[in-house]
Amino acid sequence: MNVILLALANQVFYSLPLIVSVSLVYAATRHEEMTPILAHALRFGAWIVSFMLALGVFLWWLGKGL
């Protein structure tokens, strides 16, 4: 069980830089000044994390039912 948890933690660790970079690039395509870019990137990053958590909970729920 501990090996599975470590593998999942490793996958989550690699998703964090991806979320940050995608959020910053997406926000930079919409704005030119640094303050709006950072604000938009923070909101978009939070949206991505929320969506990933909701999808993870849904998939966990589906797995529990089977």
MOPAC internal coordinates of N, CA, C and O (Angstrom, degrees):
PM7 1SCF
backbone

  N    0.0000 0     0.00 0     0.00 0    0    0    0
  C    1.4583 1     0.00 0     0.00 0    1    0    0
  C    1.5248 1   110.89 1     0.00 0    2    1    0
  O    1.2310 1   120.07 1   140.83 1    3    2    1
  N    1.3351 1   117.48 1   -39.17 1    3    2    1
  C    1.4548 1   120.42 1  -179.55 1    5    3    2
  C    1.5160 1   111.95 1   -65.22 1    6    5    3
  O    1.2310 1   120.15 1   146.70 1    7    6    5
  N    1.3349 1   117.32 1   -33.30 1    7    6    5
  C    1.4611 1   120.75 1   178.84 1    9    7    6
  C    1.5241 1   110.35 1   -66.29 1   10    9    7
  O    1.2310 1   120.44 1   141.61 1   11   10    9
  N    1.3209 1   116.75 1   -38.39 1   11   10    9
  C    1.4637 1   120.69 1   178.61 1   13   11   10
  C    1.5219 1   109.98 1   -65.65 1   14   13   11
  O    1.2310 1   119.84 1   137.97 1   15   14   13
  N    1.3133 1   117.92 1   -42.03 1   15   14   13
  C    1.4624 1   121.03 1   178.89 1   17   15   14
  C    1.5210 1   111.31 1   -64.35 1   18   17   15
  O    1.2310 1   120.19 1   140.37 1   19   18   17
  N    1.3214 1   117.24 1   -39.63 1   19   18   17
  C    1.4609 1   120.08 1   177.56 1   21   19   18
  C    1.5244 1   111.29 1   -65.72 1   22   21   19
  O    1.2310 1   120.15 1   142.08 1   23   22   21
  N    1.3168 1   117.32 1   -37.92 1   23   22   21
  C    1.4655 1   120.57 1   177.73 1   25   23   22
  C    1.5270 1   110.68 1   -65.38 1   26   25   23
  O    1.2310 1   120.16 1   139.04 1   27   26   25
  N    1.3206 1   117.29 1   -40.96 1   27   26   25
  C    1.4617 1   120.31 1   177.90 1   29   27   26
  C    1.5219 1   111.74 1   -66.81 1   30   29   27
  O    1.2310 1   120.22 1   140.81 1   31   30   29
  N    1.3240 1   117.18 1   -39.19 1   31   30   29
  C    1.4571 1   120.74 1   177.92 1   33   31   30
  C    1.5235 1   110.10 1   -64.36 1   34   33   31
  O    1.2310 1   120.19 1   144.18 1   35   34   33
  N    1.3184 1   117.24 1   -35.82 1   35   34   33
  C    1.4489 1   120.95 1   178.28 1   37   35   34
  C    1.5281 1   110.59 1   -65.29 1   38   37   35
  O    1.2310 1   119.90 1   139.14 1   39   38   37
  N    1.3191 1   117.80 1   -40.86 1   39   38   37
  C    1.4572 1   120.94 1   178.37 1   41   39   38
  C    1.5219 1   111.38 1   -66.00 1   42   41   39
  O    1.2310 1   120.13 1   140.35 1   43   42   41
  N    1.3121 1   117.36 1   -39.65 1   43   42   41
  C    1.4619 1   120.95 1   178.43 1   45   43   42
  C    1.5243 1   110.21 1   -66.32 1   46   45   43
  O    1.2310 1   120.51 1   142.72 1   47   46   45
  N    1.3269 1   116.63 1   -37.28 1   47   46   45
  C    1.4587 1   120.85 1   178.99 1   49   47   46
  C    1.5271 1   110.89 1   -60.28 1   50   49   47
  O    1.2310 1   119.94 1   140.43 1   51   50   49
  N    1.3106 1   117.73 1   -39.57 1   51   50   49
  C    1.4652 1   121.03 1   179.45 1   53   51   50
  C    1.5212 1   112.64 1   -75.64 1   54   53   51
  O    1.2310 1   119.34 1   159.18 1   55   54   53
  N    1.3031 1   118.86 1   -20.82 1   55   54   53
  C    1.4592 1   119.97 1   179.31 1   57   55   54
  C    1.5305 1   112.40 1   -77.99 1   58   57   55
  O    1.2310 1   119.70 1   154.62 1   59   58   57
  N    1.3158 1   118.18 1   -25.38 1   59   58   57
  C    1.4686 1   120.10 1  -177.84 1   61   59   58
  C    1.5271 1   113.40 1   -62.68 1   62   61   59
  O    1.2310 1   118.42 1   129.99 1   63   62   61
  N    1.3476 1   120.61 1   -50.01 1   63   62   61
  C    1.4748 1   118.54 1   177.48 1   65   63   62
  C    1.5253 1   112.49 1   -63.25 1   66   65   63
  O    1.2310 1   120.39 1   147.81 1   67   66   65
  N    1.3195 1   116.86 1   -32.19 1   67   66   65
  C    1.4564 1   120.42 1   178.23 1   69   67   66
  C    1.5238 1   110.86 1   -66.23 1   70   69   67
  O    1.2310 1   120.05 1   136.83 1   71   70   69
  N    1.3115 1   117.50 1   -43.17 1   71   70   69
  C    1.4647 1   121.20 1   178.50 1   73   71   70
  C    1.5202 1   110.65 1   -63.64 1   74   73   71
  O    1.2310 1   120.24 1   136.24 1   75   74   73
  N    1.3278 1   117.14 1   -43.76 1   75   74   73
  C    1.4670 1   120.91 1  -179.89 1   77   75   74
  C    1.5252 1   110.61 1   -63.03 1   78   77   75
  O    1.2310 1   120.17 1   132.92 1   79   78   77
  N    1.3149 1   117.27 1   -47.08 1   79   78   77
  C    1.4704 1   119.45 1  -177.24 1   81   79   78
  C    1.5292 1   111.90 1   -67.59 1   82   81   79
  O    1.2310 1   119.85 1   138.12 1   83   82   81
  N    1.3218 1   117.89 1   -41.88 1   83   82   81
  C    1.4664 1   120.08 1   178.83 1   85   83   82
  C    1.5255 1   110.28 1   -64.48 1   86   85   83
  O    1.2310 1   119.91 1   139.01 1   87   86   85
  N    1.3131 1   117.78 1   -40.99 1   87   86   85
  C    1.4643 1   120.98 1   179.70 1   89   87   86
  C    1.5199 1   111.54 1   -63.77 1   90   89   87
  O    1.2310 1   120.58 1   136.31 1   91   90   89
  N    1.3252 1   116.49 1   -43.69 1   91   90   89
  C    1.4628 1   119.64 1  -179.69 1   93   91   90
  C    1.5226 1   112.13 1   -67.43 1   94   93   91
  O    1.2310 1   119.79 1   137.91 1   95   94   93
  N    1.3059 1   118.00 1   -42.09 1   95   94   93
  C    1.4688 1   120.46 1   179.90 1   97   95   94
  C    1.5251 1   110.26 1   -67.05 1   98   97   95
  O    1.2310 1   120.19 1   136.47 1   99   98   97
  N    1.3196 1   117.24 1   -43.53 1   99   98   97
  C    1.4637 1   119.82 1   179.35 1  101   99   98
  C    1.5297 1   110.69 1   -62.44 1  102  101   99
  O    1.2310 1   120.30 1   136.68 1  103  102  101
  N    1.3170 1   117.02 1   -43.32 1  103  102  101
  C    1.4665 1   120.38 1   179.96 1  105  103  102
  C    1.5283 1   110.86 1   -67.51 1  106  105  103
  O    1.2310 1   119.94 1   144.47 1  107  106  105
  N    1.3164 1   117.72 1   -35.53 1  107  106  105
  C    1.4624 1   120.80 1  -179.11 1  109  107  106
  C    1.5255 1   111.54 1   -69.99 1  110  109  107
  O    1.2310 1   119.97 1   156.39 1  111  110  109
  N    1.3247 1   117.66 1   -23.61 1  111  110  109
  C    1.4633 1   119.10 1   176.25 1  113  111  110
  C    1.5233 1   111.54 1   -76.88 1  114  113  111
  O    1.2310 1   120.32 1   164.25 1  115  114  113
  N    1.3193 1   116.99 1   -15.75 1  115  114  113
  C    1.4637 1   120.73 1  -178.55 1  117  115  114
  C    1.5361 1   113.48 1   -99.48 1  118  117  115
  O    1.2310 1   119.87 1   153.93 1  119  118  117
  N    1.3404 1   117.86 1   -26.07 1  119  118  117
  C    1.4606 1   121.84 1  -174.85 1  121  119  118
  C    1.5194 1   110.12 1  -130.90 1  122  121  119
  O    1.2310 1   120.91 1   -16.29 1  123  122  121
  N    1.3375 1   115.86 1   163.71 1  123  122  121
  C    1.4622 1   120.68 1   179.35 1  125  123  122
  C    1.5205 1   112.80 1  -112.62 1  126  125  123
  O    1.2310 1   119.66 1   153.35 1  127  126  125
  N    1.3165 1   118.26 1   -26.65 1  127  126  125
  C    1.4714 1   121.21 1  -178.57 1  129  127  126
  C    1.5255 1   109.95 1   -94.38 1  130  129  127
  O    1.2310 1   121.25 1   -26.00 1  131  130  129
  N    1.3443 1   115.20 1   154.00 1  131  130  129
  C    1.4538 1   120.83 1  -172.05 1  133  131  130
  C    1.5371 1   112.91 1   -67.64 1  134  133  131
  O    1.2310 1   119.69 1   139.49 1  135  134  133
  N    1.3141 1   118.20 1   -40.51 1  135  134  133
  C    1.4693 1   120.38 1  -176.72 1  137  135  134
  C    1.5316 1   111.99 1   -62.50 1  138  137  135
  O    1.2310 1   119.31 1   130.62 1  139  138  137
  N    1.3449 1   118.91 1   -49.38 1  139  138  137
  C    1.4763 1   117.56 1   176.63 1  141  139  138
  C    1.5293 1   113.29 1   -65.26 1  142  141  139
  O    1.2310 1   120.17 1   148.19 1  143  142  141
  N    1.3382 1   117.28 1   -31.81 1  143  142  141
  C    1.4609 1   119.90 1   177.84 1  145  143  142
  C    1.5196 1   110.17 1   -62.61 1  146  145  143
  O    1.2310 1   120.23 1   132.36 1  147  146  145
  N    1.3239 1   117.17 1   -47.64 1  147  146  145
  C    1.4667 1   120.57 1  -178.96 1  149  147  146
  C    1.5248 1   112.18 1   -65.94 1  150  149  147
  O    1.2310 1   120.65 1   140.31 1  151  150  149
  N    1.3419 1   116.35 1   -39.69 1  151  150  149
  C    1.4654 1   119.56 1   179.14 1  153  151  150
  C    1.5343 1   110.83 1   -64.91 1  154  153  151
  O    1.2310 1   120.74 1   135.92 1  155  154  153
  N    1.3328 1   116.20 1   -44.08 1  155  154  153
  C    1.4649 1   119.87 1   179.69 1  157  155  154
  C    1.5242 1   110.47 1   -67.73 1  158  157  155
  O    1.2310 1   119.98 1   140.92 1  159  158  157
  N    1.3290 1   117.64 1   -39.08 1  159  158  157
  C    1.4642 1   120.89 1   179.38 1  161  159  158
  C    1.5225 1   110.71 1   -64.27 1  162  161  159
  O    1.2310 1   119.92 1   141.61 1  163  162  161
  N    1.3104 1   117.75 1   -38.39 1  163  162  161
  C    1.4654 1   120.89 1   178.40 1  165  163  162
  C    1.5235 1   111.02 1   -65.23 1  166  165  163
  O    1.2310 1   120.39 1   135.66 1  167  166  165
  N    1.3256 1   116.85 1   -44.34 1  167  166  165
  C    1.4696 1   119.99 1   178.24 1  169  167  166
  C    1.5267 1   111.30 1   -65.30 1  170  169  167
  O    1.2310 1   120.49 1   136.45 1  171  170  169
  N    1.3187 1   116.66 1   -43.55 1  171  170  169
  C    1.4625 1   120.19 1  -178.67 1  173  171  170
  C    1.5272 1   110.84 1   -67.92 1  174  173  171
  O    1.2310 1   120.30 1   141.21 1  175  174  173
  N    1.3236 1   117.04 1   -38.79 1  175  174  173
  C    1.4651 1   120.61 1   176.62 1  177  175  174
  C    1.5168 1   111.52 1   -62.92 1  178  177  175
  O    1.2310 1   120.61 1   139.02 1  179  178  177
  N    1.3251 1   116.45 1   -40.98 1  179  178  177
  C    1.4642 1   120.02 1   177.33 1  181  179  178
  C    1.5252 1   110.59 1   -64.40 1  182  181  179
  O    1.2310 1   120.26 1   142.65 1  183  182  181
  N    1.3273 1   117.10 1   -37.35 1  183  182  181
  C    1.4553 1   120.93 1   177.50 1  185  183  182
  C    1.5217 1   110.77 1   -63.98 1  186  185  183
  O    1.2310 1   120.24 1   136.15 1  187  186  185
  N    1.3263 1   117.15 1   -43.85 1  187  186  185
  C    1.4676 1   121.35 1   179.64 1  189  187  186
  C    1.5349 1   110.25 1   -62.19 1  190  189  187
  O    1.2310 1   120.39 1   133.57 1  191  190  189
  N    1.3334 1   116.85 1   -46.43 1  191  190  189
  C    1.4669 1   120.64 1  -179.43 1  193  191  190
  C    1.5270 1   110.08 1   -63.12 1  194  193  191
  O    1.2310 1   120.12 1   137.68 1  195  194  193
  N    1.3220 1   117.39 1   -42.32 1  195  194  193
  C    1.4708 1   120.62 1   178.39 1  197  195  194
  C    1.5254 1   111.24 1   -61.97 1  198  197  195
  O    1.2310 1   120.58 1   136.70 1  199  198  197
  N    1.3201 1   116.49 1   -43.30 1  199  198  197
  C    1.4560 1   120.19 1   179.03 1  201  199  198
  C    1.5251 1   110.94 1   -64.18 1  202  201  199
  O    1.2310 1   120.19 1   137.54 1  203  202  201
  N    1.3283 1   117.24 1   -42.46 1  203  202  201
  C    1.4624 1   120.70 1   179.17 1  205  203  202
  C    1.5302 1   110.89 1   -64.27 1  206  205  203
  O    1.2310 1   120.10 1   139.74 1  207  206  205
  N    1.3231 1   117.41 1   -40.26 1  207  206  205
  C    1.4632 1   120.31 1   177.91 1  209  207  206
  C    1.5239 1   111.32 1   -65.78 1  210  209  207
  O    1.2310 1   120.41 1   136.46 1  211  210  209
  N    1.3180 1   116.81 1   -43.54 1  211  210  209
  C    1.4665 1   120.00 1   179.09 1  213  211  210
  C    1.5245 1   110.75 1   -62.99 1  214  213  211
  O    1.2310 1   120.38 1   137.59 1  215  214  213
  N    1.3178 1   116.88 1   -42.41 1  215  214  213
  C    1.4541 1   120.45 1   178.36 1  217  215  214
  C    1.5294 1   111.10 1   -66.26 1  218  217  215
  O    1.2310 1   120.43 1   140.72 1  219  218  217
  N    1.3270 1   116.79 1   -39.28 1  219  218  217
  C    1.4597 1   120.49 1   177.58 1  221  219  218
  C    1.5159 1   112.38 1   -63.96 1  222  221  219
  O    1.2310 1   120.38 1   137.96 1  223  222  221
  N    1.3152 1   116.88 1   -42.04 1  223  222  221
  C    1.4675 1   120.72 1   177.96 1  225  223  222
  C    1.5237 1   110.36 1   -65.39 1  226  225  223
  O    1.2310 1   120.48 1   139.50 1  227  226  225
  N    1.3232 1   116.68 1   -40.50 1  227  226  225
  C    1.4604 1   120.29 1   178.65 1  229  227  226
  C    1.5296 1   111.11 1   -63.59 1  230  229  227
  O    1.2310 1   120.22 1   136.19 1  231  230  229
  N    1.3246 1   117.18 1   -43.81 1  231  230  229
  C    1.4601 1   120.48 1   178.75 1  233  231  230
  C    1.5235 1   111.19 1   -67.53 1  234  233  231
  O    1.2310 1   120.09 1   143.23 1  235  234  233
  N    1.3206 1   117.43 1   -36.77 1  235  234  233
  C    1.4677 1   120.69 1   175.92 1  237  235  234
  C    1.5309 1   110.01 1   -62.96 1  238  237  235
  O    1.2310 1   120.90 1   137.33 1  239  238  237
  N    1.3205 1   115.89 1   -42.67 1  239  238  237
  C    1.4558 1   121.01 1   179.32 1  241  239  238
  C    1.5302 1   111.18 1   -63.25 1  242  241  239
  O    1.2310 1   120.68 1   139.01 1  243  242  241
  N    1.3396 1   116.31 1   -40.99 1  243  242  241
  C    1.4637 1   119.78 1   177.24 1  245  243  242
  C    1.5216 1   110.83 1   -64.26 1  246  245  243
  O    1.2310 1   120.27 1   140.74 1  247  246  245
  N    1.3156 1   117.09 1   -39.26 1  247  246  245
  C    1.4560 1   121.09 1   179.51 1  249  247  246
  C    1.5179 1   112.55 1   -67.83 1  250  249  247
  O    1.2310 1   120.02 1   144.92 1  251  250  249
  N    1.3184 1   117.56 1   -35.08 1  251  250  249
  C    1.4602 1   121.04 1   177.94 1  253  251  250
  C    1.5184 1   111.41 1   -66.75 1  254  253  251
  O    1.2310 1   120.32 1   147.43 1  255  254  253
  N    1.3390 1   117.00 1   -32.57 1  255  254  253
  C    1.4558 1   121.28 1  -177.46 1  257  255  254
  C    1.5148 1   113.02 1   -75.53 1  258  257  255
  O    1.2310 1   120.46 1   157.28 1  259  258  257
  N    1.3054 1   116.72 1   -22.72 1  259  258  257
  C    1.4666 1   118.97 1  -177.07 1  261  259  258
  C    1.4709 1   107.90 1   -86.89 1  262  261  259
  O    1.2310 1   120.10 1   180.00 1  263  262  261

